[in-house]
Amino acid sequence: MEVQRNTKQKQLILSILKKTDRPMSINEIYADIVVELPKIAKSTIYRNIDSLLQQNLIDKYHLKDNEIFYRIKADRNEHKHLVICDDCKKVFDLPSCPIHALENAMEEEGFIIRNHQIQINGLCKTCARKHQIK
């Protein structure tokens, strides 16, 4: 097993993700991190994001237009499914996992489920109202 280094860049990325209540894109993370580390390359951010994903410290989401966004986990065992507003990017957590019964049935059949993710995209009520006014 590869030892994961705890670098200043990695800690800064985690800090940035902790401060927000919504998933962030690489470009958004870069805009925040470059203030403290002006010489950082985007490739360094991508490498650190990959490492954080491998360590199960963050989750990856595909938002509108398939842009990839990242969100910090409260803990490594956190299991959340999201409803995400396409306009304001506000995130709502589903109250429970709607596929546990299916997952359990598949495991009884010997299928090893490594991961699953449910993501619902749409418009929150505030953004929906804005679209109705236009």
C-alpha positions in Angstrom: 0.0 0.0 0.0 1.3 3.4 -1.0 1.9 5.9 1.9 0.0 9.1 1.3 1.9 12.3 2.1 0.1 15.0 4.0 1.3 18.0 2.0 0.6 21.7 2.5 -1.3 21.7 -0.8 -3.5 18.8 0.2 -4.3 20.4 3.5 -5.1 23.7 1.8 -7.5 21.9 -0.6 -9.2 20.1 2.3 -9.5 23.5 4.1 -11.1 25.1 1.0 -13.6 22.3 0.6 -14.5 22.4 4.3 -15.4 26.1 4.1 -18.0 25.6 1.4 -21.5 24.1 1.6 -21.5 22.9 -2.0 -19.3 20.9 -4.4 -16.5 22.8 -6.0 -14.8 22.5 -9.4 -11.0 22.3 -9.9 -11.2 25.9 -11.3 -12.9 27.1 -8.2 -10.4 25.3 -5.9 -7.6 26.8 -8.0 -9.0 30.3 -7.7 -9.0 30.0 -3.9 -5.7 28.2 -3.5 -3.7 30.5 -5.8 -4.2 33.3 -3.3 -2.0 31.5 -0.8 0.2 29.5 -3.2 0.6 31.8 -6.3 3.0 29.4 -8.0 0.8 26.3 -7.7 0.0 24.4 -10.9 -3.4 23.0 -11.7 -1.7 19.6 -12.3 -0.7 19.7 -8.6 -4.3 20.3 -7.6 -5.4 17.4 -9.8 -2.8 15.1 -8.3 -3.9 16.0 -4.8 -7.6 15.6 -5.6 -6.8 12.1 -6.9 -5.0 11.3 -3.7 -7.9 12.6 -1.6 -10.3 10.5 -3.6 -8.1 7.4 -3.0 -8.0 8.2 0.7 -11.8 8.4 0.7 -11.8 11.9 2.1 -13.8 13.6 -0.7 -16.5 12.6 -3.1 -16.7 13.4 -6.8 -19.9 14.6 -8.6 -20.8 15.4 -12.2 -22.9 18.5 -12.4 -24.5 20.3 -15.4 -22.5 19.9 -18.6 -20.5 17.0 -17.0 -18.2 19.3 -15.2 -16.7 17.4 -12.3 -17.1 18.8 -8.8 -15.7 17.7 -5.4 -17.1 17.8 -1.9 -15.4 16.9 1.4 -16.8 14.0 3.5 -17.5 14.4 7.2 -15.8 11.1 7.7 -14.5 8.3 5.5 -17.6 6.2 6.2 -20.0 8.9 5.2 -22.5 7.7 2.6 -24.6 10.5 1.1 -26.7 10.9 -2.0 -27.4 14.4 -3.3 -29.9 16.5 -5.0 -28.1 19.4 -6.7 -29.5 22.6 -8.2 -28.1 23.2 -11.7 -28.3 27.0 -11.3 -27.0 27.9 -7.8 -25.3 24.6 -7.1 -27.0 24.3 -3.7 -26.9 20.8 -2.4 -29.5 18.9 -0.6 -28.7 15.5 1.0 -31.3 12.7 0.5 -32.5 11.7 4.0 -31.6 8.0 3.5 -30.1 5.7 0.9 -32.9 4.5 -1.3 -31.1 1.4 -2.7 -30.0 -0.4 0.5 -32.6 -3.2 -0.1 -31.3 -3.6 -3.7 -27.7 -3.6 -2.5 -28.4 -6.2 0.2 -30.2 -8.4 -2.4 -27.3 -8.2 -4.8 -24.8 -9.1 -2.0 -26.9 -12.1 -1.1 -26.4 -13.3 -4.7 -22.7 -13.0 -4.2 -22.2 -9.7 -6.1 -19.6 -7.5 -4.4 -20.7 -3.9 -4.4 -17.7 -1.6 -4.0 -19.5 1.7 -4.3 -22.7 3.4 -5.5 -23.8 7.0 -5.9 -27.1 8.6 -6.5 -27.2 12.1 -7.8 -30.3 14.0 -8.8 -30.0 17.3 -10.7 -32.7 19.9 -11.1 -33.7 23.3 -9.9 -34.2 24.3 -6.2 -37.4 26.2 -5.5 -35.7 29.6 -5.5 -34.1 29.0 -8.9 -37.3 27.4 -10.2 -39.2 30.6 -9.3 -36.6 32.7 -11.1 -37.1 30.6 -14.3 -40.9 31.0 -14.1 -40.6 34.8 -13.8 -38.5 35.1 -17.0 
